[in-house]
Amino acid sequence: MKRHLPNIASALLGLAFFMFGLNYFLNFIPMPAPPEGSRVIPFFQATGTSGFMAFVKGCEIIGAILVAIPKTRNWGLLVLGPIVVNILAFNVFVAGGTAVLQPPVIVVSVLAAHLLWTGRQRFFALLNN
């Protein structure tokens, strides 16, 4: 079972980023509106109108495909790593510190950290080339 955990984690992480990346373009999962007067609204207005969010969601889809394939898992982590860090930073600084405790944020962070830890030898080999 221990050797299957990275495959299960990568499949779940890839599925999550693939679904939410596609949702940005196809809008098949309705997203709730942020509360009035929150700091989230100006943030999404700035990133949405500039095209930055489309770029990030495209990277999420590419990273999801790469992380789901065992041979390219570490390349996928290189793409998704900064996105995971930005998800954490957004939830701490923009949405408020308690937003980090939401289950999707915890699950994505734990899955990414687990994959990084289990593939650390091969991951660092990527950086040494």
C-alpha positions in Angstrom: 0.0 0.0 0.0 2.8 2.4 0.8 4.1 2.3 -2.8 0.6 3.2 -4.1 0.1 6.3 -1.9 2.1 8.6 -4.3 0.0 7.4 -7.2 -3.3 7.9 -5.3 -2.1 11.3 -4.1 -1.0 12.4 -7.6 -4.3 11.2 -9.1 -6.3 13.2 -6.5 -4.1 16.3 -6.9 -4.3 16.1 -10.7 -8.0 15.6 -10.7 -8.6 18.6 -8.3 -6.4 21.0 -10.4 -7.8 19.7 -13.7 -11.4 20.1 -12.6 -11.0 23.6 -11.1 -8.8 24.7 -14.0 -11.4 23.6 -16.5 -14.2 25.1 -14.4 -12.7 28.5 -14.9 -13.2 28.2 -18.7 -16.3 26.1 -18.8 -18.1 27.2 -15.6 -19.8 23.8 -14.8 -19.4 24.2 -11.0 -21.1 27.3 -9.7 -18.9 29.3 -7.4 -20.5 31.3 -4.5 -20.2 35.1 -4.6 -17.8 36.5 -2.1 -19.2 38.6 0.7 -19.8 42.2 0.1 -17.0 44.5 1.2 -14.4 41.8 1.5 -10.9 42.1 0.2 -11.5 39.2 -2.2 -13.6 41.2 -4.6 -10.9 43.7 -5.7 -8.4 40.9 -5.9 -10.6 38.9 -8.3 -11.5 42.0 -10.3 -7.8 42.7 -10.8 -6.8 39.2 -11.7 -9.9 38.4 -13.7 -9.9 41.4 -16.0 -6.1 41.4 -16.6 -6.1 37.8 -18.0 -3.8 36.7 -15.2 -6.3 34.2 -13.8 -6.7 32.6 -17.3 -2.9 32.1 -17.4 -2.9 30.5 -13.9 -5.8 28.2 -14.7 -4.1 27.1 -17.9 -1.0 26.3 -15.9 -3.2 24.4 -13.4 -4.5 22.2 -16.3 -1.0 21.5 -17.6 0.4 20.8 -14.2 -2.6 18.5 -13.4 -1.9 16.4 -16.5 1.8 16.3 -15.7 1.4 15.4 -12.1 -1.0 12.6 -12.9 1.5 10.8 -15.1 4.2 9.1 -12.9 7.1 9.8 -15.2 6.3 13.6 -15.4 5.1 13.9 -11.8 8.0 16.1 -10.7 7.6 18.4 -13.6 3.9 18.8 -12.7 5.0 19.7 -9.1 7.3 22.3 -10.5 4.2 23.9 -12.3 1.8 23.4 -9.4 4.1 24.2 -6.5 3.9 28.0 -6.9 0.2 27.8 -7.4 -0.2 25.9 -4.2 1.9 28.5 -2.4 -0.3 31.2 -3.9 -3.4 29.4 -2.8 -2.1 29.4 0.8 -1.0 33.1 0.6 -4.3 34.1 -0.8 -6.2 32.4 2.0 -3.9 33.9 4.7 -3.6 37.5 3.4 -6.6 38.2 1.3 -9.4 35.9 2.5 -8.4 36.0 6.1 -6.2 33.6 8.2 -9.0 31.2 9.0 -9.7 30.5 5.4 -6.5 28.3 5.4 -8.4 25.8 7.5 -10.9 25.0 4.8 -10.8 21.4 3.7 -9.9 21.9 0.0 -6.9 24.1 1.0 -5.7 21.5 3.5 -6.2 18.6 1.1 -4.4 20.2 -1.8 -1.5 21.4 0.4 -1.1 18.0 2.1 -1.2 16.1 -1.2 1.4 18.4 -2.8 3.6 18.2 0.2 3.3 14.4 0.3 4.3 14.1 -3.4 7.2 16.5 -2.9 8.4 14.5 0.0 8.1 11.1 -1.6 9.8 12.2 -4.8 12.4 14.5 -3.3 15.4 12.6 -4.6 14.2 12.7 -8.2 12.9 16.2 -7.7 16.2 17.5 -6.6 17.9 15.7 -9.5 15.7 17.9 -11.8 17.2 21.0 -10.1 20.8 19.8 -10.3 20.8 19.5 -14.1 
